[in-house]
Amino acid sequence: MKPVIQYAVLLDATDGSHELSALEAPEPLGPVDFAWRERSRGATCVGAGILAGGIVPGSNRLIFAGDSELWGGFYTSALGGAGLLWDGVGISFLAVRGRAARPSVVILAGEKNGFPSCRQVPLDLDKAWKEKDGEAGFYALQRHVFSNLWDRQGTPRVLAVGPAARTTRFGAVGSSRTAAGKLTAVDDWAGRGGFGSRLLQRHNICAIVYGGDFEDEDLTDRAEADGFFQKRFSKSMLLEDLEATTKYRFDPRWKSGGTFGVNYSSLQDSMLSFNYRSVSWGREQRRALWERLVRDHFLAQFNHETIEKKQFSHCGEPCPAVCKKMNGVFKKDYEPYHTLGPQLGVFDQRVAEKLNRRSDALGFDGIQVGGLIAWVMECLHQGVVSATAIGLPPDVPERPVFEPDRFDPARDSEHNGRIALALLDLCATPGHLLSRGMRQAARELGPQAAALAVYLANGPEGWMVPNQYWVPGMLAPMPIMGKYFTDYASDFRPPRELGRRCVERMLAEITTENAGVCRFHRGWSEKLWPELVNGHLGAAFDFAIIHAALCRAIRAQAKPVFWECRKIFEILAGYFTSLAEENPADEAIRTWHNRIIADPAAAARAYWDELAAGIDEGFSLLPGE
């Protein structure tokens, strides 16, 4: 078997020194197990998958991985399309160690027939973040680096952070794709896990700019690629990928597309809103809210402006999914538009656009900061926290409109949006209580406020806003939460079975992440990827064994904590109430429903314990144990 060599730049940000390291796969195989290898050295890692640079759709994600101060353990985060230009650098991975004396930019430039160059350049970060030509924060820094710090031929790509990376643990890393040598409005984010905060606070790195014309033997032969797909699916690569990504492009069943369009069309009475208050409402009330505020307004705006006008784009690699649904400069994804939308009482596109654009300019993980603000909004609504105590400016309304009855989707969304915009700025304010995060703020604001919070806890300080689906798998005590390394099917499974299924999904998802493959293509990639890699490279990597070992290692350092949030008991109770209505003859559902209604805390503890036991069993069943 021919050796498969991948290269890594090991950068010491303390003085800018670096070395190029040659690594033979499968030690490591991809960016996640590379980061796990570098974890003991305190590194933050960035990397692409083993087939990056080729024509396989979805195979050019850029993966950030390492310890997350936000989560309190090992974490990964993916950024779409950025692996395509990364391949031109001539490396697979970058590991950043140490801390620069001043905020700095890393410049990686590939050479056609040689090793890449790596430089570290300091800059005045506050000046770079200042508004210029209508852009501020992340957008201003990205443009400054793009326009001033790349002196090679060709168009680079920039990874950059915003002010939230300095003041919070939930700062993200953003990057806009380019076209015709210019930055476009299509940005993508390594949002979850706070890697923007880690890069800046731990290493004093505020941006990475990269590109180059290094050439290697990528999978660029369409006949070869089609051969693998024909053998497995009896279809060409393009046809199979088109079918697998229907949801993300356009789904005729819903006459909409993308995560925003399909999720808001299909969730209906299971949609979460008003900081999860909806879980305690009856099905008819939830359905009426969805019909009036979402179907007939929030979603209708999106379908008219984005779907009908076909404002579709991609993340930076040629991909038939064209999952980036745009309205001018605004990119519409379900989860950030949900936490910075219906969860905080906003059901109007104009207001949600302002909130998401401001969140992105500040460089926040939109899901994390949206969940935090939704919690504060309910605290204000319930009167357990005052506008003065939280620091709202006097020209901002003191309380949100947080009741669905007679809610006006335009007027009341604008009212709530004014509060949310002010809270966004407070979250990014140095030293403000909210900048420390929901778990920490809930401890200080007292038990009444804490009772309204929703987060998953890991270790003594780690916290994560869960993904926005009303299913218990999104609340499971798994090693990495806030992503899709869990089972989030809506149908009922006994908790022990669900726990085992969560581990199965973690194995599949970590394999996809380590491949640098977009999970939107998982419909075919989970079936074909090992065969595709081994066939193209002439290798015999045992993907199941490699990734099972990685999952077990990640699991060993995790410290999941039983649900601290009383509101999670309500989420679980509402879930079983809804299931019991749909399945009145199912004894297992009825038993759990009766238990959680009779004693929410005790039943939640029993459910969590069963779920954790199933997770234990799932890890013991992984191959190679």
N, C-alpha and C positions, 0 to 999 in steps of 0.2 A: 504494500500500500504506500503510495506516495505521501510523504509528510505534508501536512497542511500548516503553513507558517502564517501567523498573524503578528502584526507589529503594534507596539504600544509606546507612546511617549510618556515617560515618568517625569513629571514636572515638580520641582521644589519651588513653590511660590516665594519662599523666604528670600531667595537671591536670583530667581529666574533660571537656575541651572536645571539641566534636563538630560535624560539619556533615552536612547531608543532601544527597546527590548524586543527580542524575537521570541515568540511564544508558539509552541507546537500544540495544535488542537489535538485532543479535547481538553487540554490543561492550560487555559480555559477554552471553552467552546464559543462563548458569546459574552456580551457586555455585562450580564448579570453575574455569572460566575467569575468573570474577571474582577468585578467590584467586590465580590465576596472574598476573593483572594487578597485584594488590597485593603480590606477592611481593618486588619490589625495594624496597618500603617497610618490609619486616620485619614485615608484618601477619599476624595469625592471623585467619582468616575463618570466618564461620558464615553459612549461607544456605539458602534453600529453592528448589525448582524453579519453573519459569515457570507451571505450572498448579496450584501449591499452593493449598489452600483450597477446591478443587472436589470433585466427587463421584467422580473417576476413582480407583479403588482402587489404593493403593500409591504415590500421587503426592505424599505429604506427609512424605517423609523430610527430616531436617535434616542438612546436610552441613557438616562441619568440613574445612578445607583450608588448606594452607600448608606451610612448611618444617617437617620433623620432625627434631628433634635425635636422636631414637631411630634413625630410618632413615638419617639423613644426607643427606636430599634431600626433594624435594616429595612430599607425601602427601595422601591424603583419607581421611575416615572418616565413616560414616553412622549416624544415630540415628533409629530408627523412630518415625513418627507425630507427631514434635514440630513438623513443618512446618505442621500444621493451625492451631494457635494462633498460630504465627509470622506467618501471613498476616494475622491481626488487628492486628498491630503497624503494618501499612501499609508495610513494607519487604520487599525480597527478601534483602538482604545486610547483614551487619555486618562491618566491618574494625576490629580492635583493634590499635593501635600504641602504642609507648611503654610505660612501666612506672609503676604507681601506687606511691606512697610506702608504703602499707600494704595488706594484703590487702583486696580490695574486691569488692563485688557491683555488677554492671551491671543497671539497671532500665530496661526498655524498655516503654513503654505507648502503644498506639495510640489515636488519637482518631477518632471516627466521621466527622467532616468536616474533619479537619485533619492537620497533621504530627505524628508521634509525639514523645513526650518521651523524653529519655535522661538518666538520672542515674547517678552512681557513688557508692556509699556504702561507707565502710570498716567493717570489723567485726573483732572479736577471733576470729580463726580457730581458735586452739587451744581456746578456750571453746566455739565452735560445733561442733567435732568431738567434744567429750567426750560420753560415753554419757549418754543421758537416755531414760527409759521404754523401755529395751531396745534403743535405736538408737544407733549411734556412727558416727564417720567420715562418709563420704558421706551416709548416711541421716540422721544428725543435722543436718548442715549443710543438706541439702535441706529438711528439715522446718522448721528455724529460718527460712530465707529465705522459704519458702512461708507460714509463719504470721505473720511479723513485718515483712516488708519490702515487701509488696504492699498498697497503700492505695487501690486502685481497685476499681470494681465488676467482677464477673466473676471467673472462676477462672483463675489464671495457670498457666504451666508453668515449672519450674525446671531449669536445667542446673547441675550441681555436680560438684566434685572431692572426692577423699579424700586422706588423708595421703600416699599413694604419689606424688601429684603434686608434693609438696614434696621428697621424698627420692630419687626415681628419675626416669628418663626415660620410664618406661612406665606413667605414670598416665593413666587414662581420664577421660572425661566421661560422667556418668550422668544419667538423668532418668526419673522415674516418671510414668506417665499418671495423670490424675485422673478421678474419677467422682463425681457428686453433690457437687461442691465440695470433695472430699477427695483426698489422695494415696492411691493404691492400691499393692498389692504388685507390680504389673506394671512392672518397670523395663526400660529399654533403654539401650544403651551405644554411644557412639562410642569403641570400645575400641582399635582398631589405630592405631598411629602416635604414641601418647603425647601427644594434644592436651590432656589434663588437665594434664600436666606443663608443656607449653608455655604454656598459659594462666596458670598460677600462677607459674612460674619466670621467664618472659620478661615478663609483663604484670602480675603480682600480682593477677590476677583469679581469684577462687575460685568464683564462681557468676554466672549470668545468669538473671534472672527476667523473664518477658515475658508479654504478653497485650494485650487491647484489643478494640475494636469497630469498627475501620476496615473499611469495605466497599468492595470493588472488583468488577470484572466477572469473577467466577470462572466456571468451567465447572460450572454447577449444573443445567443443563437436561438431564434424563435422556434426553429424546427426541433432543436433539442428539448426546449422547454415544453413545447406541445406534445412531444413524445411521452413525457412523464404523465401529463394530464390525460392524454388519450388512453394510456395503459390503465390508469386508475378509474377515470370517469367516462371514458368513451366520448370525450368532448375536447375541444381546443382549450388552451389556457384562457383565452379571452372570453369564450362562451361560459366556461365554468365560473370564472370570476364575476362576470355580469350577473349570473344567477345568484351567486353567494352574497352579493352586495346590493341586492334589490332594495332593501330597507333604506340604505344610505344614499341611494341615487334617487329613485322614485318608485313608490310602491302603489300599483294601481288599485289595490284593495282599499287604500285610504285616500287616494288621489292627492298624496303628499309625499314628502321625502325627507331624508336626513333624520338625525336623532330627534330634532325638534318636531318636525312634522309628523313622523310616525308615532312617536311616544305620546304627543298631545292628542293625536287622533284616537289612539288605542287605549290609553290608560282610563279615561272616562271617570267612573265613580271610584276608582282606586288611586286617583291623583291626590297627592299630598298638597296641603295649602295652609296658609296662615300659621306658620311654625308648627305644623303637624296637628293643629287643633281639629282638622277635618277628620282625623281617625276616630273621634268620639261622636261624630254626627251620623245620622241615619243615611242609608244608601240613597234614598230619594233626595235628601238635601244635598248630598255630595254630587249626585247626578245633575241636579238643577244648577248648582254652581258651575259645574263643568260646561253645561250647555250654554248658559247665559254669558259667562265671563271668558271662557276659553274657546269653545267651538265657534260661538257667534262673534267673538271679538279678537282675542289674543291670537288664536290659531287662524282665524279668517284673515287678519292682517298679514300674517306670515304667508299664507297660501296665495293671497293676491299679489303681494309685493315680491316674493321670492320664487315661489313655485311657478306661478303663471308666467312670470317674466324670465324664468329659467336663469336666475342669477346663481349659477353653480360654478364651483371651482374645485381645485385639488390642493393638496398640502405642499406640493413641491416635487412630486414624482408623477410621471404619467400613470394615471390610474382611472379605470372606467367608473369607479364609484362616485367620482366628483361629489364627495360628501360635504364639502364646504358650502353651506347655504348662506348666501350673502344678501344684504340689502344695502347697496352702496358700500360704505366702509365697514359696515357692521356684520360680523359673522355670527350666525345663529346656531348654537349648540344647546341641546336640551338641559343638561345639568346646571351650568352656570346661569342660564336664563331662567331656570326654575328656582334656584336658591335666591337669585337676585331678581325674582319675579313673583310668582304666586305664593311662595313660602313667606315673603314679607309683605304680601298684600299689593302686588303690582300685576295688573293684567292688561297692560297697554304696551305696544311695541316701542313707542317713542320714549316712554319712561324707562323701560327695561334696557333700551339701547344706551341711554345716558348712564345708567348704573353700571352696565357691563363695560362700557368704554372707560369710565372713570376707574373701575376696578382694575382693568388691564393697564391703564396708564400708570397706576400706582404699583403695578406688578404683583397683585395678589393672586393666589389660587381662588378663583371665583366661587367654587363650591364651598371652600372653607370659610371665606369671609362672608359669603351669603348666609350660610347657616348661623354664623355668629350674629349677624345683624338681625336675622329673623327672630332669634331668641331675644335680643334686646327690644325689638319692636313689640313682642308680646309682653315683655316685662313692663314696658311703658303703657301698653294697653290695659294691663291688669292693675296698674298703679303700684306695683311692688318696687319699681325704680322710677325716680322722677327725672324729668328732662334736665333739671338743674344739676342733679347729682351726677348724671352721666356726662354732662358738659355740652349739651346741645346749645347752639347759638340762640339768642333771643328771637331772631327773625324766623326761626324754624318751628313748625307746629309741635306742641308738647306731646300729643298723643296721636297714634295712627288710627285710621279707620280699619278695624280688624274684625268686623262682623260681616258675613256674606250677604245677609238680607239687605236689600235696597242698595247694595254696593254699586256705585257707578264706575264702570271700567276705565273711563277716561279721567273724570274729575278726581275720584278717590285714589286712583293709581298715582296721579300727579301729586296729591297731598302726601301719600306715603313715600313717594320717591324723593321728595324734599327732605324728609327725615332720614331716609336711607343714605342719600348722598352725604349728608352731614356726618352720619355715623361712619361711612367709609373713610372720610378724612380723619375722624377721631381714631379709627383703628390703625391708621398709619402715623399717628402722632407719637413722637418719642416719649416714653414714660407713661402714656395713658393706659388705664386699666385694661381697655379692650385690646390694646396691642399685645398684651400678654396671652390672649386667647380665652376661649370659652371656659375651659376647665378651671383655669386659674381665677378668672373673673367671677365665676359662679361661687367659688369658695369665699371670696371677699364680699360679694353682694348679699350673701345670706341664704337661708334655706328656701324662702319663698321664690327667690329668683332662680336658685339652683333647680327647683322642682320643674321649671319650664325649659331647662336646657336639654339638648339632644346631642350627645357625642359618644364615641366609643373610646374607651380608655385603655392605654397600654403602659404598664409600669407606673411609677409614681407621678409622672408629669405628662406623659404622652396623651394626645387626644386627636380625634379625627371626626369630621362631619361625615356621616354615612352617605353612600350613594342614594339617589332619590327614587327608590323603588320600595313600595310598601310590602316587603317580604322579609321573613325572619333571617334568611341567609345573609342579608346585608347588615345584620347585627351580630353575626357569629363571632366567637372568640378565636379567630384565625390569626396567623402570624402577621399578615399584611392586610389591613382593611382600608376602606376608602377607594379601593380599586375593584376589579372584578375577579380577584383571586378567591372566589367563593361561589356557591351555588345561589343563583337569584331567581330560580323558577318560582312562579306564583302558585303552582298547585301544592297541595299539602303533602308533606312527608313527615313521618314521625321524627322527632328531633335527633334521635341517634342515627337514623338513616340519613337525615339531612347533613349531619356532621361528617359522615363518611363521604357523602357526595361533595361536600365543600372541599375536602382534600383532593378528590379526583379532579375537581375543577381547578384547584390551585396548580396541580401538576400540569394540566393542559395549558393554563394561562402563563405559567412561568416559562414553559417551553417556548411559547409564542413570543414572550417578552425577550428571552435570551436569544431568540432568532432575529430580533429587530423587526418583527413582522407586525403589521397593524392588525389588531384583533377583529376589525371589521371584515377581514378576509378569512376568519377562522372556520367558516363553513367548509372550505377545502383545505386550508393549511394544516389543521389538526390531523387530517387524514394522510396528507401527502408529504409534509415537510421533511421528515427523516429520509424518506426515499429520494426526494429531490436533492437534498444536500449530499447524501452519500453517493447517489448516482452521478451527479455532476463532478464531485471532487474525487471520485474513486476511493471513497473512505468507507469505514464500517463502524461509525460512531453509534453506540447504543444510547439513543436519546432517552429512553425510559429510565435506564439505570442512572445516567448522568444527572437527569433533572430530579429524579426521586431523591438522590443524595443531596442535591442542592436544597430541595424543599425541607428535608429533615434538618439540615444544618440551620436554615433560616428559622425553622420552628423552635430549635433548641434555645435560641437567644430571645424569643418573644416572651412577653410578660402580660398576657391578656388579663384584664380586670373585670370582675362581674359588674354588670351594668350599674353605674353610679346614678344614672338619670331616671327618676321616677316616671318621666314621660315615656320612656321606652316600654314600661309596663303597660301604659295606655295604648301605645302603638301595637303591642302584641295582643292586648285585649280586643282592640278594634279589628285586627286581622282575623282573630278566631271568631268574633261575632259575625263578620262578613262571610267567613267560610261556613259557619253553622247555618246561616240563612240559605246558602247555596247547596249545602249537603246535609239536610236535616237527618238523614238516616245513617250518617257515618259516625260510628260509635267513638272512634279515636278523636275525631274533631270535637264531638260533643263533650267528651270527657275533659279535654284541655280547655275548652271554652268555659265549662262550668267551674273548673278549678281556678281559672284566672279571674273570673267574675267574683267568685267567693272570697279569694285571698290573693290579690294581684302580686304582692311582693313574694309570698311563698311559692306561688305557681311559677313566677318568672325565674326564681332561683332554681326550682326543679327543672324547668325547661332548659335553662342555661347549663345546668349540670349534665343533663342528658345529651345536649348538643356537644358539650366538651368531651364527654365520654365517646361519642361517635367520632369526633375529630381524632381522639387518641387511637381509636380502632382504625380509622382511615390511614393514619401515618404508619401504623404497624403493618398495614396491608400493601404499602407501596413496594414496588419491585426492588430487589437488592438488599433487603433488610436481613 
